[in-house]
Amino acid sequence: MGKIISSKRIDKGLVYEVELDLEEGLAIGNYYDNIHLFSEKKMDDCNQIATRGKNCGTKYFLIPKNLRSELNLNSMVSCQRINFKDKYAFIYIVDKKED
């Protein structure tokens, strides 16, 4: 996991200087655009993993009801797993509903 070392306000927004663990930095690869930062400490909702099927072989991440309203449930969903020393972060990207 990383941390923000410094920040500076500019006309377009903010500039952050970020320190990352080597593994996390390597996981980003040479992709420098469309980078998103999030803090584990600012999670709005919590939920559980649901299991279904024979011997609970199928696992589902449940989306809290208050976060479902603007999702396009027919869109493709992209996913990434980030490995940390003591946990995993799963990042899902889902399109918004079109107006």
Summary of the structure (lengths in Angstrom):
residues: 99
radius of gyration: 16.9
end to end distance: 36.8
largest distance: 55.6
contacts: 140
relative contact order: 0.14
helix: 13%
strand: 37%
